[in-house]
């Protein structure tokens, strides 16, 4: 080892290695942000993250190859690339949200174009840093040091992104903040290489303009979000939150409040009673006198509201993954009015947990289980529609108990609906499929699952707005265009339902 190898690192080397840490963190952040936005807006998180990661890595490889053409004035090239990454990467979330609101047809093209651009620029960064450092550090030490800081930066942001950044700042602010960090690296390079840069003043102006633009964007992040979401959701937005699990948006308009999760409508105030009455009362009333009830999903409390109309109910366990949902719908006055303060009932116990894991751990059995999950737009939700999940559900049903599962539209997504029916039957449960018209959604489907044959109710609560004993039997009658079709069982190993669902709804939404 030469004396140069054993000498302590110079301030220039430390500064550049620290820059590698920041550069790696920012590059991965932009990749994660693109994947998260694509998952929110396009569904199928595995597909979106896989294609975006693949595109990003390909672009990095292309950038690394292009770096061979940068031979002179390496610090100047590095500074320019940092400023470009800061602008393109930092603005990426804001651009994509605005594009989704104002030019949805161009969203997918723009998504991959931005990922290619950022990946190419990030691919240029590290080779240039290594060549700058090579002037002072032996190759053996150089590679290990650069890779160490590169991986440490990636580790730091991969942990902070879902746990801190998105929940606390949101995607638009997070992108702009990391753009500022990239610009700060450029500013740092401006000072470090002030004696080598031929056009120092021009570089200084570029740094100032980039930092100013990103800082202005960060200051206006709320207005940018409002601009995009108000146009997308049409009605006035009264509440938004980005949690580790989803993007929650509540709007208010002429027809009342509406709830959106990741851009998908969950209920509309004007007709949510149709959905929730159809979901809850056929099984509750058919049971006769249910005492223990579980509601899986349904953190808005609407299903719990309907369950509590039965005097026989002694306890309700609400299992909702996202605590932000149960907090929102137990505290916001306009929303607690909708659910009748159901989430504050002394008969209710709220469990914020993954329903799959909770069923696996719990030993309780229930007279009725209401399963009110979002549609299977991605594999994380799709696992809650698999035969593995329904086998767990079976373990928690009392011998005379009933479960009901909301099951997308049997008209729009006919094969998806019957896939769920067949999957429930594959674990030995009997099924009684039915449907109801909910204007905000159209024709919507449900499935009763039980160990005994389902018998329709002889009595319903007196204050219902939609259901009555005369119209209830019609819900179980399927016209020809919604009749059963062959469908494979949805398993954890294949998640066939997610692909079928995306294909069927894609014909309507694209």
C-alpha positions in Angstrom: 0.0 0.0 0.0 1.4 3.4 -0.9 1.6 6.3 1.5 -1.2 7.9 -0.5 -3.4 4.9 0.3 -2.8 5.1 4.1 -3.1 8.9 4.4 -6.2 10.3 6.0 -8.9 11.5 3.5 -8.7 15.1 2.4 -11.6 17.4 2.9 -12.3 17.3 -0.9 -12.6 13.5 -0.8 -14.9 13.6 2.3 -17.1 16.2 0.6 -17.4 14.2 -2.6 -18.2 11.0 -0.7 -20.8 12.8 1.3 -22.2 13.9 -2.1 -22.4 10.3 -3.2 -24.5 9.6 -0.2 -26.9 12.4 -1.0 -26.9 11.6 -4.7 -27.8 7.9 -4.1 -30.5 8.9 -1.6 -32.1 11.4 -4.0 -31.9 9.0 -7.0 -33.7 6.2 -5.1 -36.2 8.7 -3.7 -37.3 9.7 -7.2 -37.6 6.1 -8.2 -39.8 5.3 -5.2 -41.9 8.4 -5.7 -42.6 7.4 -9.4 -43.5 3.8 -8.3 -45.8 5.0 -5.5 -47.6 7.5 -7.8 -48.0 4.8 -10.5 -49.4 2.4 -7.9 -51.8 5.0 -6.6 -53.1 6.0 -10.0 -52.7 2.9 -12.2 -53.1 0.1 -9.6 -51.2 -3.2 -9.5 -48.3 -2.1 -7.3 -46.1 -5.1 -8.2 -46.4 -4.4 -12.0 -45.8 -0.6 -11.6 -42.8 -0.9 -9.3 -41.3 -3.7 -11.4 -41.5 -1.8 -14.7 -40.4 1.5 -13.1 -37.4 -0.1 -11.4 -36.5 -1.9 -14.6 -36.8 1.3 -16.6 -34.8 3.2 -14.1 -31.9 0.7 -13.9 -31.8 0.5 -17.7 -31.6 4.3 -17.8 -28.8 4.3 -15.2 -26.9 1.9 -17.4 -27.3 4.1 -20.4 -26.2 7.1 -18.3 -23.1 5.2 -17.1 -22.3 4.4 -20.8 -22.7 8.0 -21.8 -20.4 9.2 -19.1 -17.4 8.0 -21.2 -18.0 10.9 -23.6 -17.4 13.4 -20.8 -13.6 13.9 -20.8 -12.8 17.4 -19.8 -14.1 19.8 -17.2 -15.6 17.0 -15.1 -16.5 19.2 -12.2 -18.5 21.5 -14.5 -20.3 18.5 -16.0 -21.0 17.1 -12.6 -22.5 20.4 -11.4 -24.8 20.7 -14.5 -26.0 17.2 -14.1 -26.8 17.7 -10.4 -28.9 20.8 -11.3 -30.8 18.8 -14.0 -31.5 16.0 -11.6 -32.6 18.4 -9.0 -35.1 20.1 -11.3 -36.4 17.0 -13.1 -36.4 14.6 -10.1 -37.6 17.2 -7.6 -40.5 18.2 -9.8 -41.4 14.7 -10.8 -44.2 14.0 -8.3 -45.8 17.5 -8.9 -45.7 17.0 -12.7 -47.2 13.6 -12.6 -50.1 14.6 -10.3 -50.9 17.6 -12.5 -50.7 15.5 -15.6 -53.1 12.9 -14.1 -55.6 15.7 -13.4 -55.3 17.7 -16.7 -53.9 15.2 -19.3 -54.7 11.7 -18.0 -54.1 10.2 -21.5 -50.5 11.4 -21.4 -49.8 10.2 -17.9 -48.2 6.8 -18.6 -45.9 8.2 -21.4 -44.8 11.1 -19.1 -44.2 8.8 -16.2 -41.7 6.6 -18.1 -40.2 9.6 -19.9 -39.4 11.2 -16.5 -38.1 7.9 -15.1 -35.8 7.5 -18.1 -34.6 11.1 -17.8 -33.8 10.9 -14.1 -32.3 7.4 -14.4 -30.0 8.6 -17.2 -28.9 11.6 -15.2 -28.3 9.6 -12.0 -26.3 7.1 -14.1 -24.0 9.9 -15.2 -23.4 11.2 -11.7 -21.5 8.3 -10.0 -19.0 7.7 -12.8 -18.2 11.4 -12.9 -17.7 11.5 -9.1 -15.4 8.4 -9.3 -13.3 10.0 -12.1 -13.0 13.2 -10.1 -11.9 11.3 -7.0 -9.6 9.1 -9.0 -7.2 12.0 -9.2 -6.5 11.6 -5.5 -7.6 8.1 -4.3 -6.2 4.7 -5.3 -8.7 2.7 -7.4 -9.1 -0.1 -4.9 -10.1 2.3 -2.1 -12.1 4.5 -4.6 -14.5 1.7 -5.6 -15.2 0.5 -2.1 -15.7 3.9 -0.7 -18.0 5.1 -3.4 -20.1 2.0 -3.3 -20.3 2.1 0.5 -21.7 5.6 0.5 -23.9 4.8 -2.5 -25.5 1.9 -0.7 -25.8 3.8 2.6 -27.7 6.6 0.9 -30.1 4.1 -0.7 -30.7 2.3 2.7 -31.4 5.6 4.5 -34.0 6.8 2.0 -35.7 3.4 1.5 -36.4 3.4 5.3 -37.4 7.0 5.5 -39.7 7.1 2.5 -42.6 5.0 3.8 -42.1 5.6 7.5 -41.4 9.4 7.6 -41.3 11.2 4.4 -44.6 10.3 2.7 -46.8 10.3 5.9 -45.3 13.6 7.1 -44.6 15.6 3.9 -46.6 13.9 1.1 -45.1 13.0 -2.2 -45.0 16.5 -3.8 -43.1 18.1 -0.8 -40.8 15.1 -0.5 -39.8 15.3 -4.2 -39.1 19.0 -4.0 -37.2 18.7 -0.7 -34.9 16.1 -2.3 -34.5 18.2 -5.3 -33.2 20.9 -3.0 -30.8 18.4 -1.6 -29.5 17.7 -5.1 -29.2 21.4 -5.8 -27.3 21.8 -2.5 -24.8 19.2 -3.8 -24.4 21.3 -6.9 -23.8 24.4 -4.8 -21.3 22.5 -2.7 -19.5 21.5 -5.9 -19.5 25.1 -7.0 -17.5 26.0 -3.9 -15.3 23.0 -3.9 -14.2 23.4 -7.6 -14.3 27.2 -7.7 -10.7 27.4 -8.9 -11.4 24.9 -11.8 -14.6 26.2 -13.2 -14.1 28.4 -16.2 -17.6 29.9 -16.1 -18.0 30.2 -12.4 -20.5 33.1 -12.5 -22.8 31.3 -15.0 -22.8 28.2 -12.8 -23.5 30.3 -9.7 -26.5 31.9 -11.5 -27.8 28.4 -12.5 -27.5 27.2 -8.9 -29.3 30.2 -7.6 -32.2 29.9 -10.1 -32.5 26.1 -9.5 -32.6 26.6 -5.7 -35.0 29.4 -6.0 -37.4 27.5 -8.3 -37.4 24.4 -6.0 -37.8 26.5 -2.9 -40.7 28.3 -4.5 -42.3 25.0 -5.4 -41.8 23.7 -1.8 -43.5 26.9 -0.4 -46.4 26.4 -2.9 -46.7 22.6 -2.4 -50.1 22.9 -0.9 -51.4 25.1 -3.8 -49.9 22.6 -6.3 -51.6 19.7 -4.6 -54.9 21.6 -4.5 -54.5 22.6 -8.2 -54.1 18.9 -9.2 -56.6 17.3 -6.8 -59.4 19.9 -7.2 -59.4 19.4 -10.9 -59.2 15.6 -10.6 -61.9 15.2 -7.9 -64.1 18.1 -9.2 -65.6 18.8 -5.8 -64.0 20.9 -3.1 -61.4 19.0 -1.1 -62.0 19.2 2.6 -59.4 16.7 3.9 -56.3 15.0 2.5 -53.7 12.7 4.1 -50.9 10.5 2.8 -50.3 7.6 5.0 -47.9 4.6 4.7 -50.9 2.7 3.3 -52.8 5.0 1.0 -53.7 8.5 -0.1 -57.0 9.6 1.6 -59.1 12.4 0.1 -62.5 13.6 1.3 -64.4 16.0 -0.9 -67.6 18.0 -0.4 -70.0 19.2 -3.1 -73.6 19.6 -4.1 -74.3 15.8 -3.5 -72.4 15.7 -0.1 -69.2 14.2 0.9 -67.2 11.6 -1.0 -64.3 9.5 0.1 -61.5 8.5 -2.2 -58.6 6.1 -1.5 -55.7 6.3 -3.9 -58.1 8.1 -6.3 -60.8 5.4 -6.2 -64.2 6.3 -4.9 -65.2 4.5 -1.7 -68.5 6.1 -0.9 -70.7 9.0 -1.9 -72.9 10.6 0.8 -76.0 10.7 -1.5 -76.3 6.9 -1.9 -73.9 5.2 0.5 -76.9 4.0 2.4 -77.8 1.7 -0.5 -74.3 0.1 -0.4 -74.1 -0.3 3.3 -77.6 -1.5 3.8 -77.1 -4.1 1.1 -73.8 -5.1 2.6 -74.9 -5.5 6.2 -78.6 -6.3 6.6 -79.1 -9.5 4.5 -76.7 -11.5 6.8 -77.4 -9.7 10.0 -81.2 -10.1 9.8 -80.8 -13.7 8.4 -78.8 -14.7 11.4 -81.6 -13.7 13.8 -79.8 -12.6 16.9 -76.1 -12.0 16.3 -74.1 -11.1 19.4 -70.5 -10.9 18.2 -69.8 -9.2 14.9 -66.5 -8.4 13.2 -66.1 -5.8 10.4 -62.9 -6.1 8.4 -62.1 -2.9 6.5 -64.7 -0.3 6.6 -62.7 2.2 8.6 -65.3 4.9 7.7 -67.7 3.4 10.2 -70.7 3.2 7.9 -70.9 -0.6 8.1 -70.6 -0.4 11.9 -73.4 2.1 11.9 -75.7 -0.4 10.3 -74.5 -3.3 12.5 -75.3 -1.3 15.6 -79.0 -1.1 14.6 -79.4 -4.6 16.1 -80.1 -4.7 19.8 -78.8 -8.2 20.1 -75.3 -7.1 19.2 -73.1 -7.1 22.3 -69.7 -6.4 20.7 -68.3 -5.3 17.3 -64.7 -5.6 16.4 -63.6 -3.3 13.6 -60.3 -4.3 12.0 -58.9 -1.5 9.9 -55.3 -1.4 8.6 -54.9 2.4 8.5 -55.3 4.3 11.8 -55.7 7.5 9.9 -59.0 6.3 8.6 -60.5 5.4 12.0 -59.1 8.6 13.5 -60.6 10.8 10.7 -64.0 9.2 10.9 -64.2 9.4 14.6 -63.2 13.0 15.0 -64.3 15.1 11.9 -67.8 16.4 12.7 -69.1 16.2 9.2 -68.0 12.6 8.9 -69.1 11.4 12.4 -72.5 12.8 11.4 -72.5 10.4 8.4 -71.6 7.3 10.5 -73.8 8.3 13.4 -70.8 8.5 15.8 -70.6 4.7 15.3 -66.8 4.6 16.0 -67.4 6.0 19.5 -69.9 3.3 20.5 -69.1 1.5 23.8 -69.9 -1.8 22.0 -67.1 -1.2 19.5 -63.4 -2.2 19.7 -61.1 -0.8 17.0 -58.1 -2.8 16.0 -55.6 -1.2 13.6 -54.0 -4.2 12.0 -53.7 -6.1 8.7 -56.8 -8.3 8.6 -54.9 -11.3 7.2 -52.5 -11.3 10.0 -55.1 -10.5 12.6 -57.3 -13.5 11.5 -54.2 -15.7 11.6 -53.4 -14.7 15.2 -56.9 -14.2 16.7 -58.9 -17.1 18.3 -62.3 -15.4 18.4 -65.3 -16.6 16.6 -68.1 -14.4 15.3 -71.8 -14.7 14.5 -71.4 -12.4 11.6 -68.3 -11.1 9.7 -68.6 -8.1 7.4 -65.7 -8.0 4.9 -65.6 -4.5 3.4 -62.2 -4.2 1.6 -61.4 -2.0 -1.3 -61.4 -3.7 -4.7 -58.4 -5.9 -5.6 -56.5 -3.3 -7.6 -53.1 -4.6 -6.4 -51.5 -7.6 -4.9 -51.5 -6.2 -1.4 -55.3 -6.0 -1.4 -55.6 -9.1 -3.7 -54.3 -11.3 -0.9 -57.5 -10.5 1.0 -59.5 -12.2 -1.8 -57.5 -15.4 -1.9 -58.5 -18.9 -0.8 -55.9 -18.6 2.0 -57.7 -15.6 3.4 -61.1 -17.3 3.1 -59.8 -20.4 4.9 -58.8 -18.1 7.8 -62.2 -16.5 7.7 -63.9 -19.9 7.9 -62.0 -20.6 11.2 -63.6 -17.5 12.8 -67.2 -18.1 11.8 -69.4 -19.6 14.4 -71.2 -22.8 13.3 -74.3 -20.9 12.5 -72.5 -17.7 11.4 -72.5 -15.8 8.2 -69.8 -13.7 6.4 -70.5 -11.3 3.6 -67.9 -10.0 1.2 -68.2 -6.9 -1.0 -67.2 -8.2 -4.4 -66.9 -5.5 -7.1 -69.4 -5.1 -10.0 -70.8 -8.4 -11.5 -71.8 -6.3 -14.6 -68.5 -4.5 -15.4 -66.2 -7.1 -13.9 -68.3 -10.2 -14.3 -65.4 -12.7 -14.3 -63.8 -11.0 -11.3 -67.0 -11.3 -9.3 -67.4 -15.0 -10.0 -63.7 -15.6 -9.3 -64.4 -14.5 -5.7 -67.5 -16.7 -5.5 -65.5 -19.7 -6.8 -62.6 -18.9 -4.4 -64.9 -18.9 -1.4 -66.4 -22.2 -2.4 -63.0 -23.7 -2.9 -62.4 -23.7 0.9 -65.7 -25.5 1.6 -68.0 -22.6 2.3 -71.4 -22.3 0.8 -72.2 -19.1 -1.1 -75.2 -16.9 -1.9 -74.2 -14.2 -4.4 -76.3 -11.1 -4.7 -76.2 -7.6 -6.1 -77.6 -4.1 -5.7 -77.7 -0.9 -7.7 -75.7 1.9 -6.2 -75.8 4.9 -8.6 -72.3 6.1 -7.7 -70.9 2.7 -8.6 -73.5 1.1 -10.8 -74.5 -2.5 -10.3 -72.5 -3.8 -7.3 -72.0 -7.3 -6.0 -71.8 -9.1 -2.7 -71.4 -12.7 -1.6 -72.7 -14.4 1.5 -70.4 -17.2 2.8 -71.5 -19.7 5.5 -71.3 -23.4 6.6 -75.1 -23.7 6.4 -77.5 -22.8 3.6 -78.4 -19.2 3.5 -82.0 -18.3 4.3 -83.3 -14.8 3.7 -84.5 -12.6 6.5 -88.0 -12.6 7.9 -87.5 -9.2 9.5 -85.4 -6.1 8.9 -84.7 -3.0 11.1 -87.6 -0.5 10.7 -85.6 2.6 9.6 -83.9 1.4 6.4 -84.0 3.7 3.3 -83.3 1.1 0.7 -84.0 -2.5 1.7 -87.4 -4.1 2.5 -88.7 -7.6 2.7 -90.5 -7.3 -0.6 -87.4 -6.2 -2.6 -84.8 -8.3 -0.8 -85.3 -11.5 -2.8 -84.7 -9.7 -6.1 -81.1 -9.0 -5.0 -80.3 -12.7 -5.3 -81.6 -12.9 -8.9 -78.9 -12.5 -11.6 -80.0 -11.5 -15.1 -78.3 -13.1 -18.1 -75.6 -10.5 -18.5 -74.4 -11.1 -14.9 -74.9 -14.8 -14.7 -72.1 -17.1 -13.5 -69.1 -17.7 -15.8 -66.2 -20.1 -15.3 -63.3 -18.6 -13.3 -60.2 -20.0 -11.7 -59.5 -19.9 -7.9 -57.6 -16.9 -6.7 -54.5 -18.1 -4.8 -51.7 -16.3 -3.1 -49.3 -18.0 -5.6 -51.1 -16.6 -8.7 -53.2 -13.6 -7.6 -55.3 -14.3 -10.8 -58.0 -11.9 -9.6 -55.8 -8.8 -9.7 -55.0 -9.4 -13.4 -58.6 -10.2 -14.3 -59.9 -7.2 -12.4 -57.4 -4.8 -14.1 -58.3 -6.2 -17.5 -62.1 -5.8 -17.0 -62.1 -2.4 -15.4 -59.4 -1.2 -17.8 -61.9 -1.6 -20.6 -64.1 1.0 -18.9 -61.5 3.4 -17.5 -59.0 3.6 -20.4 
